[in-house]
Amino acid sequence: MSGFLTTHVLDTARGCPAAGMRIDLFKIDGETRALVRSLTTNADGRTDSQILPAAEFTTGTFELVFFAGDYFDAIGMELAEPKFVDQIPLRFGMSEASHYHVPLLLSPFSFSTYRGS
């Protein structure tokens, strides 16, 4: 089985998928942080393609950055500046060729994540 990476972003404050959110994936190597790709969530809060497809999968340390503040602005949510939740960096390791699913549950004042399936 080849490994790959996916996500799903849910706006728990509004009870719907977080459509139109930019997500950046970085590969971390020591002190080096290299951008792998940028994607945007679709109407279902998922990306149209795998964030890291099987053909490009490698083990190691990665970081997803979810641009929540820009998402809140785009949907017209008026929040005090600076926003409590703005850019959300999630650093995690992938140690074997497997399906890694990193979902994000989001509101303007909190977020949570876990390794999903």
C-alpha positions as CSV (number, residue, x, y, z in Angstrom):
1,M,0.0,0.0,0.0
2,S,1.3,3.4,-0.9
3,G,0.9,6.3,1.5
4,F,-1.0,9.5,1.0
5,L,-2.3,12.5,2.9
6,T,-5.8,14.0,3.0
7,T,-7.8,16.4,5.2
8,H,-11.4,17.6,5.9
9,V,-12.1,21.0,7.4
10,L,-15.4,21.5,9.3
11,D,-16.7,24.9,10.5
12,T,-18.2,23.8,13.8
13,A,-19.4,27.4,14.6
14,R,-21.7,27.3,11.5
15,G,-22.2,23.6,11.3
16,C,-20.9,23.1,7.7
17,P,-17.8,22.3,5.7
18,A,-15.2,25.1,5.5
19,A,-15.3,25.7,1.7
20,G,-12.6,27.9,0.1
21,M,-9.9,27.6,2.8
22,R,-6.3,27.7,1.6
23,I,-4.1,25.0,3.0
24,D,-0.3,24.9,2.5
25,L,1.8,21.7,3.0
26,F,5.4,22.0,4.0
27,K,8.1,19.4,4.3
28,I,10.3,19.9,7.4
29,D,13.9,18.9,7.3
30,G,15.8,20.1,10.4
31,E,15.5,23.9,10.3
32,T,14.4,23.9,6.6
33,R,10.7,24.3,5.8
34,A,10.0,23.8,2.1
35,L,6.6,24.4,0.5
36,V,5.3,21.3,-1.2
37,R,1.9,22.6,-2.4
38,S,-1.0,24.9,-1.8
39,L,-4.6,23.7,-2.1
40,T,-8.1,25.1,-1.4
41,T,-10.9,23.2,0.1
42,N,-14.0,22.5,-2.0
43,A,-17.7,22.8,-1.1
44,D,-17.3,19.6,1.1
45,G,-14.4,21.1,3.1
46,R,-12.0,18.6,1.4
47,T,-9.4,19.2,-1.3
48,D,-10.1,18.0,-4.8
49,S,-7.0,15.9,-4.9
50,Q,-4.9,14.3,-2.1
51,I,-2.7,16.8,-0.4
52,L,0.2,14.5,-0.8
53,P,-0.6,11.8,-3.4
54,A,0.9,8.3,-3.4
55,A,3.3,9.0,-6.2
56,E,4.9,11.8,-4.2
57,F,4.6,10.2,-0.7
58,T,7.7,10.2,1.6
59,T,7.9,9.6,5.3
60,G,9.1,12.4,7.5
61,T,8.0,15.5,9.3
62,F,5.4,17.8,7.6
63,E,3.4,20.9,8.5
64,L,-0.1,21.8,7.3
65,V,-1.0,25.5,7.6
66,F,-4.7,26.2,7.5
67,F,-5.6,29.8,6.7
68,A,-8.5,30.1,9.0
69,G,-8.4,33.9,9.3
70,D,-8.7,34.4,5.6
71,Y,-11.6,31.9,5.5
72,F,-13.4,33.8,8.3
73,D,-12.9,37.1,6.3
74,A,-14.2,35.5,3.1
75,I,-17.4,34.3,4.7
76,G,-18.0,37.7,6.2
77,M,-17.5,36.8,9.8
78,E,-16.7,40.0,11.7
79,L,-14.0,39.2,14.3
80,A,-11.8,41.5,16.4
81,E,-8.3,42.1,15.2
82,P,-6.0,40.4,15.7
83,K,-8.1,37.2,15.3
84,F,-7.8,34.6,18.0
85,V,-7.5,31.9,15.4
86,D,-5.7,32.9,12.3
87,Q,-3.1,30.7,10.6
88,I,-3.1,27.2,12.2
89,P,0.1,25.3,11.8
90,L,-0.1,21.5,12.4
91,R,3.3,19.8,12.5
92,F,3.1,16.0,12.4
93,G,5.1,12.9,11.4
94,M,4.4,10.2,8.8
95,S,6.5,7.2,9.6
96,E,5.1,4.6,7.3
97,A,3.4,4.2,3.9
98,S,-0.2,4.6,5.0
99,H,-3.3,6.8,4.6
100,Y,-2.8,9.8,6.8
101,H,-5.9,11.9,7.3
102,V,-5.6,15.1,9.3
103,P,-9.0,16.7,9.8
104,L,-9.6,20.1,11.4
105,L,-12.6,21.1,13.4
106,L,-12.7,24.9,13.5
107,S,-14.4,27.8,15.1
108,P,-13.3,31.5,15.5
109,F,-12.1,30.7,19.0
110,S,-10.9,27.1,18.9
111,F,-9.8,24.2,16.8
112,S,-9.0,20.5,17.2
113,T,-7.4,17.8,15.1
114,Y,-6.6,14.1,15.3
115,R,-5.3,11.4,13.0
116,G,-8.4,10.2,11.2
117,S,-9.0,7.3,8.9
